[in-house]
Amino acid sequence: MRSLLTTYIIALWATLTLGAWGNAVLGRNYKVPRGFVTTRGRDFELDGKPFSFVGANSYWLPLLLTENDVETTFKTMKQAGIKVLRTWGFNAINATELPGALESGLTYYQVWNSSQWTLNDGPQGLKRLDRVISTAGKYGIKVILAFTNNWVGYGGSDLYVNWIAGAGQPHDVFFTDQRIIASYQSYVQTIVERYRDSHNIFAWELMNEARCLSDTLPAGPSCVPGSNTLRTWYKQQSDFVRSLDPNHLITTGGEGHFFWKKPVKYWFNHSLVSDYNFNGQAGEDFDLLLPNIDFGTYHLYPQSWYSELDFPGSNWTVESWGLEWIDDHVHAANKANKPVVLEEFGVSGLQNKTDIYPKWVQRALDTKHGIMPWQFGELGLTENGGNRIIKYADAINYGASPNDGNTFYINQTAVWDIFTRAAKIQNARSG
């Protein structure tokens, strides 16, 4: 582990410098080296040829302890036709968790014990991420790396808030407090410079599912519909990443919320409810028009988002709402003339997956999407005899990777075949 005081100062300087530039924005290098993914209008390209894909979400891959299990997982992905992996480029713990992490073998990249964190670039730290990225390249798979998490899982943004801004602060100070921004950029710089020259990276992702609030801290009065708090942060951070790396793609990692002048409303419990996904409360407005955001991402979980509407006999359905959500984002992507990725989607229940996924996936195929279901599962993992508690409720059970209810595995043939069919179509469209 090493102190990042020097890097912290550099990042703070860069933050102030970028702010001083105002509207002067560094652009992406359009003569990128071979092997780097680019965009042309609504399409992704690789070395001047179309690059259409089905991808995999697998946050747990860098958490695996053995090289053999990482290798096995990528073999399965390759056989399924997967060309892009999305995983976490963060894993942070408090210093109080360090003894337990050392005992259990838990992967961690940052340790917080004050307003400055320390980096673990050793064999239980970033070298595990190195292994994932290098193995991905071996199997022709490119990686989307998220820099932090809106949620508490695996050391998200609220660690920055709690350690730097202190107790009692709302979640959204993460996006505005210059000390926090400098610390975040310090970590981002570490990751970007580590893999800047690697064609195994597909894109940098600023944050997984940024919102005004988190699962542990509320939103403050400064992050409200129309405040542009997240948009300002997206612009600032995408410009910063572009200053470090002119070649790789950059995206937000957002869920795709909108801020419509006339947001959708629905009836619930004898009241007309303004829809969170359309009324700007989340903080986003599907920000595709920023110059250094190269493509859009959005997520799709209507079963959990609208549990109050999903009941037998309801005239509202998970399937139809999902199709409309896809169409809304296609319209926005067409307007911005940028690619779009359905970056996460899921429903629980094998029958629901079998019934609903074919409709959503086909709509995505028909409308020039990258397709990335949540989440890919692997069987036959061998570490600890195939049984290991990782963290939280995440565990390897009888050789199966963590299952959050949305996970699908190769032995669930009806679901597996939906995505392998889509991958064949996408691969046939590619150069």
C-alpha positions in Angstrom: 0.0 0.0 0.0 1.2 3.5 -0.6 0.0 7.0 0.3 -1.8 9.1 -2.4 -1.1 12.5 -1.0 1.0 13.5 -4.1 -1.7 12.2 -6.4 -4.4 13.9 -4.4 -2.6 17.3 -4.8 -2.2 16.7 -8.6 -5.9 15.8 -8.9 -6.9 18.9 -6.9 -4.8 21.0 -9.3 -6.4 19.3 -12.3 -9.9 20.0 -10.8 -9.1 23.7 -10.4 -7.5 23.9 -13.8 -10.4 22.2 -15.6 -12.8 24.6 -13.9 -10.7 27.5 -15.1 -10.9 26.4 -18.7 -14.7 27.0 -18.6 -16.0 25.9 -22.0 -12.7 24.8 -23.3 -13.1 21.0 -23.5 -10.5 18.5 -24.5 -11.9 16.3 -27.3 -11.5 12.6 -27.9 -8.7 11.5 -30.2 -10.4 10.3 -33.3 -7.2 8.6 -34.6 -7.1 6.1 -31.9 -4.7 3.2 -31.8 -5.8 -0.1 -33.3 -7.8 -2.3 -30.9 -9.6 0.7 -29.2 -13.4 0.9 -29.6 -14.8 4.1 -31.2 -18.2 5.5 -32.1 -19.7 6.6 -35.4 -23.1 8.1 -34.9 -25.4 5.5 -33.3 -22.8 2.7 -33.8 -19.8 1.4 -32.1 -16.8 0.5 -34.2 -13.6 -1.4 -33.8 -10.7 -0.7 -36.2 -13.2 1.0 -38.5 -15.7 -2.0 -38.6 -19.0 -2.3 -36.8 -18.8 -3.6 -33.2 -22.2 -4.9 -32.0 -22.3 -6.9 -28.8 -23.9 -8.8 -26.1 -22.1 -8.3 -22.8 -21.9 -9.5 -19.3 -22.2 -7.9 -15.9 -20.0 -9.6 -13.3 -19.0 -7.5 -10.4 -17.7 -10.6 -8.6 -15.0 -11.6 -11.0 -12.2 -9.5 -9.3 -13.3 -11.0 -6.0 -12.4 -14.5 -7.0 -9.3 -15.9 -5.3 -7.9 -18.3 -8.0 -6.6 -17.7 -11.5 -8.2 -21.0 -12.6 -11.8 -19.7 -11.7 -11.2 -16.4 -13.5 -10.0 -18.4 -16.5 -13.0 -20.8 -16.4 -15.4 -17.9 -16.2 -14.0 -16.2 -19.3 -14.0 -19.4 -21.2 -17.7 -19.7 -20.6 -18.3 -16.1 -21.6 -16.3 -16.6 -24.8 -18.4 -19.7 -25.6 -21.6 -17.7 -25.1 -20.4 -15.1 -27.6 -19.9 -12.3 -25.0 -17.6 -9.5 -26.2 -17.8 -7.0 -23.4 -17.6 -7.4 -19.6 -18.7 -4.8 -17.1 -17.2 -5.0 -13.6 -16.3 -2.7 -10.7 -13.0 -0.8 -10.8 -13.4 -0.1 -7.1 -13.4 -2.2 -4.0 -12.9 -0.1 -0.8 -13.0 -0.9 2.9 -12.7 0.9 6.2 -9.5 0.2 8.2 -11.6 -1.6 10.8 -12.4 -4.2 8.1 -8.8 -4.8 7.2 -8.0 -7.6 9.6 -11.1 -9.5 8.4 -10.2 -8.9 4.8 -6.7 -10.2 5.3 -8.0 -13.3 6.9 -10.8 -14.0 4.4 -8.8 -13.0 1.3 -11.3 -10.3 0.3 -10.3 -8.2 -2.6 -9.8 -4.5 -1.7 -8.2 -1.6 -3.6 -8.6 1.3 -1.1 -8.4 1.5 2.7 -10.1 4.4 4.5 -8.9 5.5 7.9 -9.0 9.3 7.6 -9.8 11.9 4.9 -7.0 10.3 2.9 -7.3 6.7 1.7 -4.4 4.4 0.9 -4.1 2.2 -2.2 -3.6 -1.5 -2.2 -1.9 -2.4 -5.5 -0.6 -5.8 -4.2 -1.7 -9.4 -4.8 -4.9 -9.0 -2.8 -5.6 -5.6 -4.5 -5.2 -4.2 -7.9 -3.2 -7.1 -9.2 -6.5 -9.1 -9.1 -8.0 -6.5 -11.3 -4.9 -6.7 -13.5 -5.6 -10.4 -13.8 -9.2 -9.9 -14.8 -8.4 -7.4 -17.5 -5.5 -9.3 -18.9 -7.5 -12.6 -19.0 -10.4 -10.7 -20.7 -8.0 -9.7 -23.5 -6.9 -13.3 -23.9 -10.4 -14.2 -24.8 -11.1 -11.2 -27.0 -13.4 -9.6 -24.4 -13.2 -5.9 -23.6 -14.0 -4.4 -20.2 -16.1 -1.5 -18.9 -14.7 -0.3 -15.6 -16.8 1.7 -13.1 -14.9 4.1 -10.9 -17.2 4.1 -7.9 -20.7 3.1 -6.7 -23.7 5.2 -5.8 -24.6 2.5 -3.3 -22.8 1.1 -0.3 -21.8 -2.1 -1.9 -18.0 -2.7 -2.0 -17.1 0.8 -0.8 -19.1 3.3 -2.8 -19.3 7.1 -2.8 -20.6 7.4 0.7 -17.2 6.4 2.1 -15.9 9.6 0.5 -18.8 11.6 2.1 -18.4 10.1 5.5 -14.6 10.3 5.8 -14.1 13.7 4.1 -17.3 15.7 4.6 -18.2 14.1 7.9 -21.3 12.7 9.6 -24.7 14.4 8.9 -24.0 15.4 5.3 -26.3 14.4 2.5 -25.3 12.0 -0.2 -25.1 14.6 -3.0 -22.2 16.5 -1.4 -20.2 13.8 -3.2 -20.9 15.7 -6.4 -20.1 19.2 -5.2 -17.6 19.1 -2.3 -14.2 20.0 -3.9 -12.3 17.9 -1.4 -14.3 14.9 -2.3 -14.0 15.5 -6.0 -10.2 15.8 -5.7 -10.1 12.5 -3.8 -12.3 10.8 -6.3 -10.2 12.1 -9.2 -7.1 10.9 -7.4 -8.4 7.4 -7.5 -9.7 7.8 -11.1 -6.3 8.9 -12.1 -4.7 5.8 -10.5 -7.0 3.5 -12.5 -6.9 5.3 -15.8 -3.1 5.6 -15.8 -2.8 1.9 -14.9 -4.8 0.8 -18.0 -4.6 3.8 -20.3 -2.7 2.0 -23.0 -4.7 -1.2 -22.8 -7.0 -2.1 -25.7 -8.7 -4.6 -23.3 -10.6 -1.6 -21.9 -13.8 -0.8 -23.7 -14.8 2.3 -21.6 -14.5 4.2 -18.4 -17.6 4.6 -16.4 -17.9 7.6 -14.0 -20.1 5.9 -11.4 -22.6 3.1 -11.1 -26.1 4.5 -10.9 -25.5 8.0 -9.7 -28.5 9.5 -7.9 -29.1 12.5 -5.5 -29.6 9.9 -2.7 -28.0 6.6 -1.8 -29.1 3.6 0.2 -27.4 5.1 3.3 -27.7 8.8 2.9 -30.5 11.1 1.8 -30.5 13.8 -0.9 -29.9 17.3 0.2 -31.7 20.5 -0.8 -29.2 21.3 -3.5 -29.9 18.2 -5.6 -33.4 18.6 -6.8 -35.2 18.5 -10.2 -33.6 21.1 -12.5 -30.5 21.7 -10.3 -28.2 20.0 -12.8 -26.1 18.7 -10.0 -25.4 15.4 -11.7 -25.1 16.9 -15.1 -22.4 19.3 -13.9 -20.6 16.5 -12.2 -20.8 14.3 -15.3 -19.3 17.1 -17.4 -16.6 17.9 -14.9 -15.5 14.3 -14.5 -15.8 13.2 -18.1 -13.6 16.3 -19.0 -11.1 15.2 -16.4 -10.9 11.6 -17.6 -10.5 12.9 -21.2 -7.6 15.0 -20.0 -5.9 11.8 -18.8 -6.9 9.5 -21.7 -7.8 10.7 -25.3 -8.4 7.3 -26.6 -10.9 5.3 -24.5 -14.6 5.8 -24.5 -16.3 7.4 -21.5 -19.8 7.0 -20.2 -21.8 7.9 -17.1 -23.0 4.5 -15.8 -26.4 6.1 -15.1 -29.8 4.4 -14.9 -31.2 6.6 -17.6 -33.7 8.7 -15.6 -35.4 11.6 -17.3 -36.5 15.1 -16.3 -39.5 15.7 -18.5 -41.4 19.0 -18.4 -44.6 16.9 -18.2 -43.4 13.7 -16.3 -45.4 10.5 -16.4 -47.9 10.0 -13.6 -49.7 6.9 -12.4 -52.5 6.0 -10.0 -51.6 4.3 -6.8 -53.6 4.0 -3.6 -56.3 6.5 -4.9 -53.6 9.1 -5.7 -51.9 10.4 -8.8 -48.2 9.8 -8.3 -45.4 11.6 -10.2 -43.1 8.9 -11.7 -39.6 9.0 -10.2 -38.0 7.8 -13.4 -39.3 10.8 -15.3 -39.7 13.7 -12.8 -36.0 14.6 -12.3 -35.9 13.6 -8.6 -33.1 11.1 -9.2 -30.9 13.9 -10.5 -30.4 12.8 -14.0 -31.8 13.8 -17.4 -30.2 11.0 -19.5 -27.2 13.2 -20.2 -26.1 12.3 -23.7 -25.3 15.7 -25.0 -22.2 16.3 -23.0 -19.1 16.4 -25.3 -17.0 13.8 -23.5 -19.8 11.3 -22.8 -19.4 9.0 -25.8 -22.4 6.8 -25.4 -25.4 6.4 -23.1 -26.3 3.8 -20.6 -29.5 2.9 -18.9 -30.9 0.2 -16.6 -34.2 -1.6 -16.5 -35.8 -3.1 -13.3 -39.5 -2.4 -13.4 -40.4 -5.4 -11.3 -38.6 -3.8 -8.3 -39.2 -0.1 -9.3 -43.0 -0.6 -9.5 -43.7 -3.4 -7.1 -46.9 -1.6 -6.1 -48.2 -1.9 -9.6 -47.1 -5.5 -10.3 -49.9 -7.6 -9.0 -52.3 -10.2 -10.5 -55.1 -8.5 -12.5 -53.2 -5.2 -12.9 -53.4 -3.5 -16.3 -49.7 -2.6 -15.9 -47.1 -5.1 -16.9 -43.3 -5.4 -16.4 -42.9 -6.5 -20.0 -44.8 -3.6 -21.7 -43.3 -0.9 -19.4 -39.8 -2.2 -20.2 -40.5 -2.0 -24.0 -41.6 1.6 -23.5 -38.5 2.4 -21.5 -36.3 1.0 -24.2 -38.1 3.1 -26.8 -37.7 6.3 -24.7 -34.0 5.8 -24.7 -33.8 5.0 -28.4 -35.5 8.3 -29.1 -33.0 10.2 -26.9 -30.0 8.3 -28.5 -31.3 9.1 -32.0 -31.6 12.8 -31.0 -28.0 12.9 -29.7 -26.8 10.6 -32.5 -24.8 8.5 -30.0 -24.8 4.8 -29.3 -26.7 3.4 -26.3 -26.3 0.4 -24.1 -29.0 -1.4 -22.2 -26.4 -1.9 -19.5 -28.3 -3.7 -16.8 -31.7 -5.3 -16.8 -33.3 -8.1 -14.8 -36.4 -9.7 -13.4 -36.6 -12.4 -10.8 -38.1 -15.8 -11.4 -37.1 -18.3 -14.1 -40.5 -18.1 -15.8 -40.5 -14.3 -15.8 -37.0 -14.3 -17.4 -38.1 -16.9 -20.0 -41.3 -14.9 -20.9 -40.0 -11.3 -20.7 -36.4 -11.3 -21.8 -37.0 -12.4 -25.4 -39.3 -9.3 -26.0 -36.8 -6.9 -24.4 -33.8 -8.3 -26.1 -35.5 -8.3 -29.5 -36.5 -4.7 -29.1 -32.9 -3.9 -28.2 -31.6 -5.8 -31.2 -34.0 -4.0 -33.5 -32.8 -0.6 -32.3 -29.0 -0.7 -32.3 -28.3 -1.5 -28.7 -25.4 -3.0 -26.8 -27.1 -5.6 -24.6 -25.8 -6.4 -21.1 -28.2 -8.4 -18.8 -27.7 -8.4 -15.1 -26.1 -10.7 -14.3 -23.8 -13.4 -15.7 -23.4 -16.5 -13.5 -20.7 -19.2 -13.5 -20.9 -22.8 -12.3 -18.1 -25.1 -11.3 -16.0 -22.5 -9.3 -13.5 -24.4 -7.2 -12.1 -22.1 -4.6 -12.7 -23.2 -1.0 -14.2 -26.4 -2.3 -16.8 -24.3 -4.2 -18.2 -22.7 -1.1 -17.2 -19.3 0.2 -18.8 -16.3 1.8 -17.4 -13.2 0.1 -19.1 -10.2 1.7 -22.6 -9.1 2.6 -25.0 -11.8 1.3 -22.6 -12.6 -1.6 -21.3 -16.1 -1.6 -20.1 -18.9 -3.8 -22.5 -21.8 -3.1 -21.8 -25.3 -4.5 -19.6 -23.8 -7.2 -22.1 -21.2 -8.3 -21.2 -17.6 -8.4 -23.2 -15.1 -6.4 -27.0 -15.1 -7.2 -29.0 -12.0 -6.4 -32.2 -13.4 -8.0 -31.4 -11.9 -11.4 -28.4 -14.1 -12.1 -28.7 -16.6 -14.9 -26.5 -19.7 -15.5 -25.7 -22.0 -18.4 -27.9 -24.8 -17.0 -31.0 -22.5 -17.3 -31.2 -23.3 -20.9 -34.2 -21.3 -21.9 -32.8 -18.1 -20.6 -29.2 -18.9 -21.6 -30.3 -19.4 -25.2 -31.9 -16.0 -25.4 -28.6 -14.3 -24.9 -26.5 -16.7 -27.0 -28.9 -16.2 -29.9 -28.7 -12.5 -29.5 -24.9 -12.7 -29.3 -24.8 -14.6 -32.6 -26.9 -11.9 -34.2 -24.7 -9.1 -32.8 -21.5 -10.9 -33.8 -22.8 -11.4 -37.4 -23.4 -7.6 -37.6 -19.8 -6.9 -36.5 -16.7 -6.7 -38.7 
